[in-house]
């Protein structure tokens, strides 16, 4: 299965980057063809420009500036997001990816006034996230990243498919043991993905 892995952490020596490398390694070990999309390393421009907005609904013109990313999404049979959670949201570069790449005609289409998914070719969805917040604090805040993965993205892909959701909470107070345990959990889950 061709798995698109979206990653958004700018620091090469970070724990987030270690999780990304483990995700890629484990998916490959499981026999998947992995498309590693490190948005920072690829210098992805997350800014939705005036031009982008003006042609937003004009498929395929709306894809002209992000065509390689659109093609990668169209070729994906599975999607895994490997990212930190900052301020109860995705890093701006990842949010910009969704704004600029998941376009009308690419991820959805309006047919007779109704939204139809164009992502049914994606059969599996996963997320590997790190939070500074505790699980309780994330819950009280409504845990927007978890809802985006388990509700919004899942609905766009296929609302009836299960989602592999892995989160290491309370990174502000983590230890080498908690980081090692979560890395092992990611290794195991991605080898079964």
C-alpha positions as CSV (number, residue, x, y, z in Angstrom):
1,X,0.0,0.0,0.0
2,X,1.3,3.5,-0.8
3,X,1.3,5.5,2.4
4,X,1.7,9.3,2.4
5,X,3.3,10.4,5.6
6,X,2.9,14.1,6.4
7,X,5.4,15.5,8.9
8,X,5.7,19.0,10.3
9,X,8.6,19.6,12.8
10,X,11.4,22.0,12.0
11,X,14.1,20.6,14.3
12,X,16.1,17.6,13.0
13,X,17.2,16.5,16.5
14,X,13.7,16.6,18.0
15,X,11.7,13.8,19.4
16,X,9.1,14.6,16.8
17,X,11.6,13.9,14.1
18,X,12.5,10.6,15.8
19,X,8.8,9.6,15.7
20,X,8.7,10.5,12.0
21,X,11.8,8.3,11.3
22,X,10.3,5.5,13.3
23,X,7.0,5.8,11.5
24,X,8.7,5.6,8.1
25,X,10.9,2.7,9.1
26,X,8.0,0.7,10.6
27,X,5.7,1.3,7.6
28,X,8.5,0.2,5.2
29,X,9.2,-2.9,7.3
30,X,5.5,-3.8,7.0
31,X,5.9,-3.8,3.3
32,X,4.3,-0.4,2.4
33,X,5.6,1.9,-0.2
34,X,6.2,5.1,1.8
35,X,6.0,8.7,0.4
36,X,7.8,10.7,3.1
37,X,6.6,14.3,3.0
38,X,8.6,16.4,5.4
39,X,7.0,19.8,4.9
40,X,9.8,21.8,6.5
41,X,12.6,19.9,4.6
42,X,10.6,20.4,1.4
43,X,10.2,24.2,2.1
44,X,6.5,23.9,1.6
45,X,4.8,27.4,1.4
46,X,1.8,27.2,3.6
47,X,0.5,30.7,2.7
48,X,-2.8,30.8,0.8
49,X,-2.1,33.7,-1.5
50,X,-4.6,36.1,-3.1
51,X,-4.2,34.2,-6.3
52,X,-4.8,30.9,-4.5
53,X,-8.1,32.2,-3.0
54,X,-9.3,33.7,-6.3
55,X,-8.9,30.4,-8.2
56,X,-9.9,28.2,-5.2
57,X,-13.0,26.8,-6.8
58,X,-11.5,26.6,-10.3
59,X,-10.3,23.0,-10.7
60,X,-7.7,22.3,-12.1
61,X,-6.4,25.9,-12.2
62,X,-6.5,25.8,-8.4
63,X,-3.8,23.1,-8.3
64,X,-1.2,24.9,-10.5
65,X,1.0,26.1,-7.6
66,X,0.8,22.8,-5.6
67,X,0.6,20.2,-8.4
68,X,3.3,17.9,-7.0
69,X,1.5,17.7,-3.6
70,X,-1.8,17.1,-5.3
71,X,-0.4,14.2,-7.3
72,X,1.1,12.7,-4.2
73,X,-2.2,12.9,-2.4
74,X,-4.0,11.4,-5.4
75,X,-1.5,8.5,-5.5
76,X,-1.9,7.7,-1.7
77,X,-3.7,4.7,-0.6
78,X,-3.2,5.5,3.1
79,X,-2.4,8.7,5.1
80,X,-0.4,9.1,8.3
81,X,0.1,12.5,10.0
82,X,3.2,12.7,12.2
83,X,3.3,16.1,13.9
84,X,3.5,18.0,17.2
85,X,0.4,19.8,18.5
86,X,1.1,23.4,19.2
87,X,-1.5,25.6,21.0
88,X,-4.1,22.8,20.5
89,X,-3.7,22.9,16.7
90,X,-1.4,21.7,13.9
91,X,1.7,23.7,13.1
92,X,1.0,26.4,10.6
93,X,2.9,24.6,7.8
94,X,0.6,21.6,8.1
95,X,-2.6,23.7,8.4
96,X,-1.4,25.5,5.2
97,X,-0.9,22.2,3.5
98,X,-4.5,21.3,4.1
99,X,-5.6,24.8,3.0
100,X,-3.6,24.8,-0.2
101,X,-3.7,21.1,-1.3
102,X,-7.0,19.7,-0.1
103,X,-8.9,21.7,-2.7
104,X,-12.2,21.5,-4.6
105,X,-11.7,18.9,-7.3
106,X,-8.9,17.2,-5.3
107,X,-10.3,16.3,-1.9
108,X,-14.0,17.0,-2.5
109,X,-16.4,18.3,-5.2
110,X,-19.7,20.0,-4.9
111,X,-22.3,18.0,-6.8
112,X,-25.9,19.3,-6.8
113,X,-25.1,21.4,-3.8
114,X,-23.7,18.4,-1.8
115,X,-20.1,17.7,-0.9
116,X,-18.7,14.5,-2.4
117,X,-15.3,13.1,-1.3
118,X,-12.6,12.7,-3.8
119,X,-10.4,10.8,-1.3
120,X,-12.1,7.4,-1.3
121,X,-8.9,5.9,-2.7
122,X,-7.4,6.4,0.8
123,X,-8.1,3.2,2.7
124,X,-6.3,3.8,6.0
125,X,-5.8,6.9,8.2
126,X,-3.3,7.3,11.1
127,X,-1.9,10.0,13.3
128,X,1.2,10.1,15.5
129,X,0.9,13.3,17.7
130,X,2.7,14.8,20.6
131,X,1.0,17.3,23.0
132,X,2.5,19.6,25.6
133,X,-0.8,19.3,27.4
134,X,-2.0,16.5,29.7
135,X,-4.9,14.4,28.4
136,X,-7.2,16.1,30.8
137,X,-6.2,19.6,29.7
138,X,-6.6,18.5,26.0
139,X,-10.0,17.1,26.8
140,X,-11.1,20.3,28.5
141,X,-9.9,22.3,25.5
142,X,-12.0,20.0,23.2
143,X,-8.9,18.4,21.8
144,X,-9.2,19.9,18.3
145,X,-6.4,17.9,16.7
146,X,-7.9,14.6,17.7
147,X,-11.3,15.8,16.3
148,X,-9.7,16.9,13.1
149,X,-8.1,13.5,12.6
150,X,-10.9,11.2,13.9
151,X,-13.9,13.3,12.6
152,X,-13.0,15.8,9.9
153,X,-10.3,13.9,7.9
154,X,-12.0,10.5,8.5
155,X,-15.2,11.9,7.1
156,X,-13.5,13.2,4.1
157,X,-11.8,9.9,3.5
158,X,-14.4,7.4,4.7
159,X,-16.4,7.9,7.8
160,X,-16.7,4.1,8.4
161,X,-13.0,3.3,8.4
162,X,-11.1,2.9,11.7
163,X,-8.3,5.4,12.5
164,X,-5.0,4.6,14.2
165,X,-4.6,7.5,16.6
166,X,-1.5,7.6,18.8
167,X,-0.7,10.5,21.1
168,X,2.0,11.2,23.6
169,X,0.5,13.8,26.0
170,X,2.3,15.9,28.6
171,X,5.5,16.3,26.7
172,X,6.3,19.2,29.0
173,X,6.9,16.6,31.8
174,X,8.0,13.6,29.8
175,X,10.9,11.4,30.7
176,X,13.3,9.2,28.7
177,X,11.1,6.2,29.8
178,X,7.8,7.8,28.5
179,X,9.4,8.8,25.3
180,X,10.9,5.3,24.8
181,X,7.6,3.6,25.6
182,X,5.7,5.8,23.1
183,X,8.3,5.3,20.4
184,X,7.9,1.5,20.9
185,X,4.1,1.9,20.7
186,X,4.5,3.8,17.4
187,X,6.9,1.1,16.0
188,X,4.4,-1.7,16.8
189,X,1.3,0.2,15.5
190,X,3.0,1.2,12.3
191,X,4.3,-2.3,11.6
192,X,0.7,-3.5,11.9
193,X,-0.8,-0.5,9.9
